[in-house]
Amino acid sequence: MPTTVHRWCIWHIMKKIPSKLNGYKAHADVEQQMSHVVWNSHSKDSFDRNWNDFLVNFGLADNKWLSDLYEDRHIWVPIYLDHHFWAGMRSTQRSESMHSFFNKYITRNSSLIQFVKQYDNCLGSREQAERESDAADFHTVIPCATKSPIETQFQDAYTQAKFREVQAQFRGKANCITRLKNSALGYSVYEVGEQVSSSILDKFAVTYDSVAAEVKCQCLLFESRGILCRHALSVLSFEQVSQVSPRYILERWSKKINLFDAASAAHSSSSQYQGQVINYQFRVPAAGDNSLGV
């Protein structure tokens, strides 16, 4: 589709470092530093500077593989992609988890009859797991980590799995220092410093529009993963906001949505269901599939 956005898998890129830098003794150090540059550059300009310093420090300025990666940085480096919504997916973990799931039931030597029977068992197991997860969402509650009313708002709305991710951001607020830079007509610009280590303080620009009840952070966590970041939460706390706008609570992760009918529809095609049925399509790459392009 013309509006589809594709990205390369960072995990696979990093995995290729030993083979692509064959004979380079410090490839473990290269991988560590390259990973730091990729994940800790918070603007395109800072990524360009950090990448150039990385190449110079390791004497890799003439390496063709790294040069080609840099030319294609817009389809694999997070800072070039985080303005798109990815629901937290940064690699091929979805298809790889499906491989692992189906491998419990079938092998490459399974007959067609065995495949059909085991596939049905496989979906039945998946369905049961979703039943148990739904039950846990409705009958158990994960305690809030802070006294923030906003955290309580997410606790009431989200599934346990997603609330744990949100809760990690509330805990991260403890490492943030918020400073107001300027404000006019309800529009404020903040600088949030995050102490990521004893010697490193990362700074993020966060804006807050009190009229539109809108908060935006330079790290783009909400834009890419649909979760308010600790920097934005720090600003909301500074502004004494007690409830976030509904736009920040995504329906896709609400525990009030029952997805069981969708799983049942996939499990029993002969059953008839009224209302909307949600279909999930998984693409399992064939052996030797190099569609990632790296």
FIFIKOL-303886 format. One line per 2 residues: number of its first residue (from 1); for each residue z, y, x of C-alpha. Coordinates in nm, 4 decimals. Each point is the difference from the previous one (the first is absolute). Layout:
REM residues N
NUM	Z:Y:X; ... .
REM end
This chain:
REM residues 294
1	0.0000:0.0000:0.0000; -0.0807:0.3481:0.1301 .
3	0.3602:0.1243:-0.0283; 0.1504:-0.3046:0.1751 .
5	0.1799:0.0758:0.3268; 0.0030:-0.2686:0.2702 .
7	0.2304:-0.0214:0.2981; 0.0361:-0.2251:0.3013 .
9	0.3097:-0.2103:0.0525; 0.2285:0.1457:0.2693 .
11	0.1709:-0.3372:0.0466; -0.3297:-0.1630:0.0971 .
13	-0.0883:0.2899:0.2308; 0.3308:-0.0296:0.1851 .
15	-0.0382:-0.3772:0.0215; -0.3277:0.0458:0.1900 .
17	0.1526:0.2078:0.2816; 0.0642:-0.2964:0.2381 .
19	-0.3588:-0.1264:-0.0334; -0.1664:0.3423:0.0031 .
21	0.2027:0.1096:0.3038; -0.0303:-0.3335:0.1774 .
23	0.1247:0.0237:0.3554; 0.2046:0.3141:-0.0646 .
25	0.3539:-0.1030:0.0928; 0.1768:0.2645:-0.2053 .
27	-0.1623:-0.0881:-0.3341; 0.3458:-0.0466:-0.1587 .
29	0.0922:0.3580:0.0955; -0.3402:0.1171:-0.1243 .
31	0.0608:-0.1621:-0.3373; 0.3449:0.1561:-0.0319 .
33	-0.1202:0.3498:0.0906; -0.3152:-0.0255:-0.2113 .
35	0.2083:-0.1085:-0.2983; 0.2304:0.2976:0.0532 .
37	-0.2961:0.2405:0.0066; -0.1560:-0.1510:-0.3129 .
39	0.3147:-0.0063:-0.2131; 0.1797:0.3120:0.1257 .
41	-0.2746:0.2610:-0.0018; 0.0675:0.2190:-0.3024 .
43	-0.3172:0.2078:0.0097; -0.3593:-0.0551:0.1081 .
45	0.0384:0.2473:0.2859; 0.3136:-0.1712:0.1291 .
47	-0.1740:-0.3380:-0.0173; -0.2915:0.1334:0.2089 .
49	0.2399:0.1378:0.2611; 0.2181:-0.3103:0.0073 .
51	-0.3019:-0.2313:0.0220; -0.1451:0.1939:0.2914 .
53	0.3373:-0.0055:0.1828; 0.0231:-0.3746:-0.0665 .
55	-0.3436:-0.0637:0.1565; 0.0748:0.2188:0.3025 .
57	0.3429:-0.1555:0.0632; -0.1427:-0.3523:0.0070 .
59	-0.3309:0.0865:0.1669; -0.2008:-0.1198:-0.3002 .
61	-0.2173:0.3041:-0.0638; -0.3159:-0.2010:0.0786 .
63	0.0876:-0.3059:-0.2079; -0.2840:-0.0524:-0.2491 .
65	0.2062:-0.1890:-0.2607; 0.2626:0.2746:-0.0175 .
67	-0.2720:0.2673:-0.0044; -0.1694:-0.1732:-0.2938 .
69	0.3343:-0.0247:-0.1823; 0.0534:0.3707:0.0442 .
71	-0.3455:0.0776:-0.1383; 0.0869:-0.2066:-0.3093 .
73	0.3560:0.1346:-0.0296; -0.0665:0.1278:-0.3532 .
75	-0.0027:-0.3581:-0.1350; 0.3125:-0.1424:0.1644 .
77	0.2414:0.2683:0.1248; 0.2638:0.0738:-0.2703 .
79	-0.0039:0.3788:0.0334; -0.3720:-0.0020:-0.0873 .
81	0.0530:-0.2239:-0.3028; 0.3390:0.0801:-0.1498 .
83	-0.1405:0.2546:-0.2442; -0.1385:-0.3051:-0.1861 .
85	0.2262:-0.2188:-0.2136; 0.0502:-0.3485:0.1521 .
87	0.3097:-0.1189:-0.1908; 0.1594:-0.0825:0.3349 .
89	-0.2790:-0.2273:0.1259; -0.0783:0.0614:0.3665 .
91	-0.1601:-0.3279:0.0978; -0.1372:-0.3226:-0.1452 .
93	0.3492:-0.1234:-0.0840; -0.0953:-0.0543:-0.3652 .
95	-0.2783:-0.2514:0.0700; 0.2004:-0.1574:0.2833 .
97	0.2992:-0.0531:-0.2304; -0.2314:-0.1662:-0.2515 .
99	-0.1270:-0.2322:0.2743; 0.3577:-0.1009:0.0748 .
101	0.0761:-0.0462:-0.3705; -0.2973:-0.2267:-0.0744 .
103	0.0460:-0.1976:0.3215; 0.3177:-0.1455:-0.1521 .
105	-0.2108:-0.1777:-0.2609; -0.3478:-0.0697:0.1390 .
107	-0.1633:-0.0742:0.3341; -0.3545:0.0068:0.1285 .
109	-0.0133:-0.3744:-0.0689; 0.0961:0.0275:-0.3674 .
111	-0.2544:-0.1412:-0.2458; -0.1381:0.2098:-0.2843 .
113	0.2169:-0.1862:-0.2519; 0.3088:0.0520:0.2168 .
115	-0.0882:0.3671:0.0380; -0.0222:0.0567:-0.3772 .
117	0.3299:-0.1784:-0.0641; 0.1876:0.1662:0.2858 .
119	-0.1421:0.3410:-0.0847; 0.1555:-0.0347:-0.3455 .
121	0.3326:-0.1011:0.1575; -0.0290:0.2925:0.2374 .
123	-0.0393:0.2530:-0.2799; 0.2864:-0.1624:-0.1876 .
125	0.2241:0.0515:0.3008; -0.1112:0.3610:0.0270 .
127	0.0684:0.0526:-0.3687; 0.3530:-0.1396:0.0331 .
129	0.0702:0.2266:0.2963; -0.1090:0.3021:-0.2030 .
131	0.2242:-0.1096:-0.2902; 0.2987:-0.0127:0.2355 .
133	-0.0878:0.3370:0.1531; -0.0305:0.1603:-0.3449 .
135	0.3356:-0.1483:-0.1022; 0.1654:0.1392:0.3134 .
137	-0.1429:0.3472:-0.0707; 0.1512:0.0085:-0.3483 .
139	0.3310:-0.1782:0.0541; 0.1144:0.1142:0.3444 .
141	0.0304:0.3469:0.1533; -0.0191:0.0998:0.3649 .
143	0.2783:0.2557:0.0681; -0.1084:0.3468:0.1068 .
145	0.0435:0.0810:0.3682; 0.0777:0.3672:-0.0684 .
147	0.1418:0.2165:-0.2774; -0.3375:0.1647:-0.0598 .
149	-0.0963:0.0159:-0.3707; -0.3619:-0.0348:0.1122 .
151	0.0772:-0.3400:0.1542; 0.1563:-0.1019:-0.3329 .
153	-0.3221:0.1101:-0.1703; -0.2017:-0.2395:0.2158 .
155	0.2627:-0.2737:-0.0413; -0.0462:0.0134:-0.3778 .
157	-0.3812:0.0002:0.0176; -0.1155:-0.2261:0.2835 .
159	-0.0020:-0.3716:0.0679; 0.2512:-0.1224:0.2546 .
161	-0.2648:-0.0533:0.2686; -0.1358:0.3536:-0.0291 .
163	0.3430:0.1602:-0.0406; 0.1032:-0.1502:0.3356 .
165	-0.2926:0.1852:0.1624; 0.0977:0.3244:-0.1716 .
167	0.3635:-0.0514:0.0964; -0.0968:-0.0234:0.3685 .
169	-0.1285:0.3583:-0.0262; 0.3279:0.1204:-0.1496 .
171	0.1865:-0.1583:0.2904; -0.2409:0.1696:0.2409 .
173	0.1039:0.3416:-0.1334; 0.3113:-0.0294:0.2166 .
175	-0.2170:0.0538:0.3086; -0.1710:0.3113:-0.1365 .
177	0.0819:0.3671:0.0514; -0.1580:0.2419:-0.2504 .
179	-0.0796:0.3615:0.0815; -0.1615:0.2558:-0.2330 .
181	-0.2786:0.1898:0.1757; -0.1206:0.2299:-0.2780 .
183	0.0039:0.0301:-0.3772; -0.1792:0.2137:-0.2573 .
185	-0.0492:-0.0207:-0.3774; 0.1511:-0.3452:-0.0248 .
187	-0.2127:-0.1444:0.2820; 0.1991:-0.1014:0.3084 .
189	-0.1004:-0.1336:0.3405; 0.2485:-0.2158:0.1892 .
191	0.0203:-0.1572:0.3414; 0.1749:-0.3380:-0.0046 .
193	0.1108:-0.1410:0.3322; 0.0510:-0.3755:0.0174 .
195	0.2073:-0.1465:0.2818; -0.1969:-0.3182:0.0721 .
197	0.1901:-0.0708:0.3226; 0.2615:0.1608:0.2239 .
199	-0.2699:0.2004:0.1787; -0.2786:0.0361:-0.2606 .
201	0.0016:0.2438:-0.2926; -0.3145:-0.0130:-0.2136 .
203	-0.0766:0.3043:-0.2139; -0.1748:-0.0042:-0.3372 .
205	-0.1268:0.2839:-0.2187; 0.1063:-0.0398:-0.3633 .
207	-0.0921:0.2324:-0.2874; 0.1768:0.0299:-0.3348 .
209	-0.1358:0.1725:-0.3098; 0.2903:0.0506:-0.2407 .
211	-0.2304:0.1142:-0.2807; -0.2195:-0.3107:0.0117 .
213	0.2919:-0.2221:0.1130; -0.2216:-0.1245:0.2814 .
215	0.0995:-0.1024:0.3512; -0.2420:-0.0867:0.2816 .
217	0.0696:-0.1277:0.3508; -0.2172:-0.0043:0.3069 .
219	0.0677:-0.3713:0.0528; -0.1964:-0.0830:-0.3210 .
221	0.2219:-0.2961:-0.0888; -0.0234:0.0669:-0.3715 .
223	-0.3766:0.0508:0.0133; -0.0560:-0.3285:0.1869 .
225	0.2823:-0.2243:-0.1299; 0.1169:0.1641:-0.3196 .
227	0.3577:0.0433:0.1291; 0.1738:0.3316:0.0575 .
229	0.0867:0.0285:0.3693; 0.3414:0.0832:0.1450 .
231	-0.1310:0.3431:0.1047; -0.0996:0.0900:-0.3568 .
233	0.3271:-0.1425:-0.1316; 0.1908:0.2172:0.2484 .
235	-0.1756:0.3091:-0.1333; 0.0662:-0.1001:-0.3617 .
237	0.3658:-0.0420:0.0890; 0.0004:0.3420:0.1705 .
239	-0.1531:0.1490:-0.3168; 0.2679:-0.1768:-0.2086 .
241	-0.2623:-0.1827:-0.2088; 0.1661:-0.2710:-0.2112 .
243	-0.3101:-0.1588:-0.1575; -0.3514:-0.0443:0.1388 .
245	-0.3141:0.0568:-0.2018; -0.1411:-0.3139:-0.1730 .
247	-0.3017:0.0289:0.2309; 0.2157:-0.1429:0.2793 .
249	0.0998:-0.3118:-0.1951; -0.3055:-0.2238:-0.0069 .
251	-0.0407:-0.2250:-0.3016; -0.1496:-0.2787:0.2126 .
253	0.3490:-0.0743:0.1411; 0.1985:0.0424:-0.3196 .
255	0.2196:-0.2945:-0.0944; -0.0695:0.0797:-0.3637 .
257	-0.3574:-0.1283:0.0304; -0.0251:-0.3717:-0.0710 .
259	-0.2702:-0.1557:0.2149; 0.0808:-0.3530:-0.1110 .
261	-0.2813:-0.0106:-0.2575; -0.2523:0.0680:0.2756 .
263	0.1251:-0.2927:0.2073; -0.0026:-0.2258:-0.3061 .
265	-0.3551:0.1005:-0.0816; -0.1110:-0.1032:0.3482 .
267	0.1999:-0.3256:-0.0254; -0.1293:-0.1080:-0.3414 .
269	-0.3505:0.1233:-0.0731; -0.0013:-0.1699:-0.3403 .
271	0.2801:0.2210:-0.1346; -0.0834:0.3117:-0.1943 .
273	0.1885:0.3203:0.0650; -0.0152:0.3281:-0.1850 .
275	0.0297:0.3317:0.1722; -0.0902:0.0869:0.3549 .
277	-0.0303:-0.2747:0.2593; 0.0300:0.0991:0.3647 .
279	-0.2246:-0.1968:0.2312; 0.0676:-0.0445:0.3694 .
281	-0.2880:-0.0914:0.2270; 0.0707:-0.1221:0.3522 .
283	-0.2707:-0.0304:0.2597; 0.0726:-0.2757:0.2511 .
285	-0.2211:0.0499:0.3083; -0.1939:-0.2989:0.1192 .
287	0.0684:-0.1417:0.3451; -0.1626:0.2147:0.2622 .
289	-0.0332:0.2944:-0.2377; -0.0123:0.3128:0.2197 .
291	-0.0307:0.2502:-0.2815; 0.2695:0.2168:0.1592 .
293	-0.2582:0.1146:0.2491; 0.2353:0.0143:0.3003 .
REM end
